[in-house]
Amino acid sequence: MTNAKSATAAQTVFPIIFAVCFVHLLNDTVQAVIPSIYPILKVSLDLSYTQIGLIGFALSGTASVLQPIIGLYTDRRPMPYLLPIGVVFTLAGVISVAFASHFLMVMLAVILIGIGSAIFHPESSRVAFLAAGPRKGMAQSIFQFGGNAGQALAPIMTILIFAKVGQFGAIWFSFASIIAIVVQFFVGRWYAGYLHTAQLERKQNAKVIKANPLNRNATAFAIFILMLLLFSKNVYTAAITNYYSFYLMEHFHVSLQMAQIVLFVFLISNVIGLLIGGALTDRFGRRNIIWFSILGTAPFSLALPYANFTVSIILLILVGLILSSAFSIIVVYAHELLPGKVGLVSGIFFGISFGLGGIGTAFLGNLADTAGIPYIMQLTSYLPLLGLLTVFLPTDQKLSQP
């Protein structure tokens, strides 16, 4: 394993970055399996759309509340071996999903998975930051790539496993969690070594990060705008990932397997779009790509509810390619607004991401019971128009001023 000294010398420690990327893939595969098996849980446990929404809210809400708290605490007192402990909660949740026989057991299971995710994201994002050396943006993109790839695998897992053996197929994902625990143990050992050679790691990083030139009020306003942009992205994404499968089956009368394939295509386009967005950011700037990523989705999202099946797939691909790059760029942008507070920033923005997705899932589930799935597809299609708010963000040049 690469030693900690190389990181403190401001070198990029690729083995560690790829390790947390790999665990991100495993973690988000497990987490994304939950919404992917909603159709199966709905039938096997006779759940309503409202209950489906509450499951999504419990999963995302748990992570949303805990991540900023964990990020703030570990900024002050880093805990390297919290990394494998977090995955233990995920393992317990996966096993519980496999054996759940009623709604409350599923709720408990997803809360355990949410706790595991809440521990994983801020701490692993910090590790990627520390291992990045001078390549902070690249490291965050690689780290986020693992998460997007994991989310993309979930529908395929549904087709290969859950469609054949039902919800008990979740037990297979316990092996992924065990592998993640082992990898996180080695990452934690590197992290502990890093802290041993740089006890004042956070203060040292603050010295090399350019101070934010904005005043407190301007910084707070910029953070508020970023949160609104995350709202538009994550609630719309929640509508697609949690309910578009139902829309396809009801509106186009396709099979569960076909609906999952379409969802997989959307999620794969997210993975590809993330890489493209990361490359374009270096050339065109973070603010410009945030603008394009969210507002540029609007023409295609608005057309999606009125398209036929074939055109819908094309529009979903375009939405995924354009929208996906926003989150990692927003996180890096927020790091510049709040330099030296990696855990807090990561915890807040990962927490907001999960929280907004969970609230959106719960609200949309209740709305689907009363107004129908097609209505929520039409309603959420307007959310990317909030990308217009990007005009209020400071330019990259303003942030780089001494």
C-alpha positions, 0 to 999 in steps of 0.5 A: 500500500502506498505510504502516507508520506507521499500524500503529505508531499502533495503527490497524487496517491492513485491507489488510494483514490481508486480504492475509495472509488471502488468502495464507492461503487460497491456502496452505491450499488447496494444503496441503488438496489433499494429503489431498483427493487421497489416493483418487487417489494411492492408486489411481495409485501403489498406496499402502496406508492406512499409506503414506497416513498417512505422507504426512499425517505428513510434511506435518504433522510438518514444519510442526509441528517447524519452526514453533515454531523459526521463530517463536522465531527471528523474535521475536528477529530479524524477517525480513520477506522470509522471507514470499515465500521460504516460498511458494517452497518450497510452489511447489516442492512442488506441482510435485513432487506433479504429477510424482511417480511413486512414494511417496518422491517424494510424501513429498519433495513434501509435506515441501517444502509443509510447510516452506513452511507452517512459514514462512508461519504464524508470520510471517503470524500476526505480521503480522496481529497487528501490523496489528491495532492494538487489534483482535487477536481480529478480526484473528486471526479474519480471518486464520484465515478465509482458512485455513479457506476454503482448506481448504474449496475443496480437495474442489471442486478435487478434483472439478473438476481431479483427478477428471478429469486425475489427480494431474498436476492439481496443476500448476494450483496452482502458479499459486496459489503464484505469486500468493501469492509476489507478495502476500507480497512486498508484505506483506513490504515493509509489514512491513519499513517497520513495523520501520523505524519501530519497531525495538523493535516487540516491546518496544513491544507488550509495554508495551501488552499487559496482563501475565499475572496468573497465576504461571509454574506456572498459566500452564504448566498452562493452556498444557498444557490448551490443547494437550490441547484442540487434540489433541482437535480436530485428531485428530478433524478429521484423521479426518474430512478424511483418511478420511471420504471412504473411509468414505463410499465403503466404507460408503455406496458413494457415488462419489468426487465425492459423497464430496468434495462431502460433505467440502466441505460439512463444510469450508464449515460450518467456515468459517461456524462460525469467523465465528459463533464470533468474533462470539460470543466478544466477547459470551460470552467466550473460555473459554466459547466454547472450552468450547462449541466442543469439548465441544459437538461430542461429541453429534454426533460420537458419533452420526455413525458410526451415522447413515444417509447423509442424517443423516450430512451433517446431523451433519457440518454441526453438527460443523463449525459448532461445532468450527471456532471453537476454534483461533483463540480458543485462539491469542488466549487463548494470546497473553494467557497469553504476552504479547509472544511472538507468533511463539513462540505462533503457531509453537507452536500452529500447529505443534501443530495440524499435528503432532497432525493429522499424528500422528493421520493416520499412526496412524489410517492404520495402524489403518485397515489393520488394523481398518478405516475404520468402526472409526476413525470410532467411536474418534475420535468420543469425542475431543470429550469432552476438552472437559471439560478446559476447566473447568481454564482460568482465566476471562476475568475472572481473566486480565484482573485487573491 
